[in-house]
Structures are given as structure tokens and as C-alpha cells.
Amino acid sequence: MDEARARELLDAAGLPADGARLLALGENAVFALADVDRLVVKVGRDAPELLDRARRELAVAEWLRTCGVPAVRAAEAAPRSVDGHPVTLWHRLPAAERPAGPADLAALLRLVHALPAPPFPLPRRELLGGVERWLTLAGDAIDAADADYLRERRDGFAAAAAALTPRLAPGPIHGDALPRNVLVGPDGPVLVDLETFSFDLREHDLVVMALSHDRYGVSGDAYAEFTSGYGWDVREWEGCAVLRGARETASCAWVAQHAPGNPRALAEFGRRVASLREGDATVRWHPF
């Protein structure tokens, strides 16, 4: 889905595409609507499971509101469906007063990890569940041998993750716990992008920053700020390498979906899959 198609879907959903400002284009197209009650719209891809995910994301937003957790708030209780694409509306947050840091993320995770289960079911964190869809979207843009290699890694890490013994009690998790999913406004840090909320090992949320330190250039000081703020370093847990490997596999496949027609994505996919094949954990990956 490119920007032009996403704008067509905005119009079809009865929302003003004219003047809408594109904020992000990845798993979703995210637009700030022009002068319409300060609303943000997320337009998802047309995979059937994404409509259910959008419904759950809206329910999570309302649940977090009732729990007093600072998080983005939904503007409508249910998603709109346009040609199979979920379209959801959100209240626009104030402009960030500063970039979110590791301590901001750690503080919000402590709040989330202290919550009991919500009054509706949350899925397990199917970290590897999107691999097949992303590889299918990549099609012939990537080497078939690389796609098969990632499928094999997916299956191996899925089995290994199912056998893990956690250090922390399982419960609600964000699922994609990165500072980019926190906005620091005038009232403090706010959690955003709730679509991967799950009920699973809380270590999933902590491995994200550990991998960011290893692969994406997060400094040792920044990582120490995160572990100090949370109160524990997941690298002390013997299962860390398994969840880290699963997330690397998913992150590599995620980039593949953008490879058709995008040379930067194709090059980044090549960098990632080569480093996995070679077992070189020192190769720097670039955010995409």
C-alpha cells in the first residue's frame, strides 16, 4: 500500500484526504487530518487478521484509559472497514516537548507490567506470526533461498520460545517497546502504537531494547538508563537469546515486505539476512 492508495481509502472512508499530512508509512499509513478536531487516522493493509487487530487496539486504548495509564486515546470505538482495510481514528497528541528516552519507556513499561489481565482476551505475542505475510508481500524482490532461510529460523525460534521458563510473571505487554512508541508531551510520557498489545512473557518488552543496543546503535549509557529505570536487565535471563533471535528474524522479514520497488529496503534486507546467515551479531542494522 503506497501513499496514493492510502489517500483513496481515506476518501472512501468518508474522511478528508485533501490536506491530510502523512506522518508514517509502514505497516500502516498514518495521517494527521487537516483542521478536523485534531484527529489522526491509521489506514491498515488489507489482510483479514488486521481488522480484528484494529478492534483490539481500540479496546486496549479504552482499557488503558480506565486504568490511568498515559496512552493515546481513540476517537471512535470501532474501526471502519474499507475494501478490507481497517481505518481507525485517534485523538492527536500535543507536539512532543523533547525526544522520548529510555527512562520514559521504562517508566511506562513498569505501569503496563503491573496491570492485571483486561476484561477482554489478549492474544499471545505472535512475534513471528507476520513472517509469512511479509515474505509473501516481498515476492520475487527477494531471493527465494533467503525467504526459505527465514521460514526455517521462524520455525526453530517459535519452538524454542514455547519452551522458555520466564523470570517475570506473564501478563499484559506492549509488544513493541521502543522509545519511538512514546511521546513526551506537556503532561509527560504517553504510550502510542498499541496494536501489538498482548498477554505473554513480559521479557518480550525488555528484549526489544537489548536488541536495539546490539543491532541499532543504542549506546551503553542509554541501555543502562533503561535497565535502571525498569529495575532489571533481561540479558541476565537465560531465555534472552531465544527471544532476541525471534525478534531479529521478524525484523528481517518485516523489511522484506517493502523491498518491491524500494531499493533502500532491499539493501537493508540484504544486510540483515546476510548477518543472520553469517552469525555476525556485530553488524549494525539501520532503522527502516
C-alpha positions, -999 to +999 in steps of 0.1 A: +000+000+000+015+033-011+005+068-001-018+073-031-037+042-023-040+052+014-054+086+004-080+068-018-090+047+012-093+079+034-118+093+009-137+061+007-140+061+045-156+095+044-125+113+057-109+143+041-078+133+022-072+168+010-048+185+033-041+153+053-005+151+063+013+118+060+031+111+093+043+075+087+041+048+061+049+013+072+026-014+085+000+014+085-003+047+067-008+073+094-023+108+085-030+139+105-063+153+092-064+189+084-083+210+109-107+182+118-109+181+156-072+173+158-076+137+146-051+112+134-061+083+111-044+049+107-051+030+075-040-006+077-033-031+050-060-054+036-050-086+055-081-102+071-065-105+105-057-068+107-093-058+112-095-079+143-062-064+154-076-029+149-107-037+170-084-050+198-062-019+196-092+004+202-103-018+231-068-016+246-068+022+243-100+024+263-088-001+289-056+018+295-077+050+299-097+033+327-065+021+343-050+056+343-020+046+320-009+075+299-016+064+263-030+076+230-068+078+231-092+065+204-117+089+188-140+061+176-149+029+194-148+006+163-127+006+132-141+014+098-136-012+071-129+000+035-122-026+009-109-049+037-086-022+051-091-012+088-093+026+093-091+038+129-094+074+143-074+087+172-071+120+191-040+138+181-014+142+208+002+175+215+036+182+199+065+164+216+084+187+240+115+166+237+125+132+223+114+102+244+143+085+262+149+051+276+138+062+311+105+074+297+099+040+281+109+021+313+085+041+334+056+033+312+065-004+309+065-006+347+029+007+347+018-017+320+036-047+336+018-040+369-016-044+353-038-074+356-054-090+326-080-068+309-117-078+308-113-090+272-089-115+257-055-105+246-036-128+222-001-142+228+027-121+213+029-137+179+062-121+172+068-144+143+032-145+131+037-119+104+067-135+088+048-154+061+027-124+052+058-102+049+077-127+028+047-131+005+044-094+000+081-093-008+075-118-036+103-121-063+120-090-050+140-111-026+159-144-032+137-175-026+166-191-007+166-161+018+128-164+023+132-202+030+160-195+054+138-170+074+110-195+074+133-221+089+146-197+115+110-188+123+100-224+130+131-230+151+127-199+173+089-205+176+096-239+191+124-226+214+103-197+226+074-220+235+097-239+259+110-209+278+107-206+315+102-168+323+118-149+351+088-125+353+052-133+357+034-133+323+008-106+318-001-076+295+027-063+274+031-036+248+048-058+223+069-032+205+085-014+234+108+013+219+112+050+227+098+058+193+064+044+206+065+070+234+056+107+230+067+132+257+041+159+258+033+187+283+019+161+308+048+137+305+054+104+285+025+088+267+024+053+252+014+051+215+010+023+188-010-002+208-017-027+181+008-053+194-006-054+229-006-090+241-007-113+271+026-131+272+061-131+287+070-097+299+105-103+288+093-097+253+091-060+261+126-059+275+144-078+248+135-050+223+159-025+239+185-052+244+184-058+206+184-021+200+217-019+219+232-048+200+219-040+164+207-004+162+234+016+179+217+024+212+246+034+235+256+015+266+247+045+287+212+047+272+206+010+277+218+013+313+193+041+318+166+018+306+175-011+328+179+011+358+145+027+352+128-007+348+148-024+376+162-054+358+184-063+328+168-090+307+202-101+295+206-118+329+179-143+318+189-175+300+160-171+276+171-137+263+189-151+233+159-170+221+135-140+222+163-119+207+167-143+178+130-145+172+128-107+171+157-105+147+140-130+124+108-110+124+126-077+119+144-090+089+112-104+073+093-071+081+118-051+059+113-076+031+077-065+025+090-031+014+116-044-010+095-044-041+101-010-057+122+003-028+160-001-033+167+011+003+145-016+018+161-043-005+196-032+005+187-032+042+170-067+039+202-079+023+223-066+051+201-081+078+197-116+062+235-118+055+244-110+091+220-137+103+233-163+079+269-155+089+260-154+126+276-120+129+258-102+158+281-071+154+266-060+121+247-027+125+212-027+112+196+006+101+161+015+113+136+015+084 
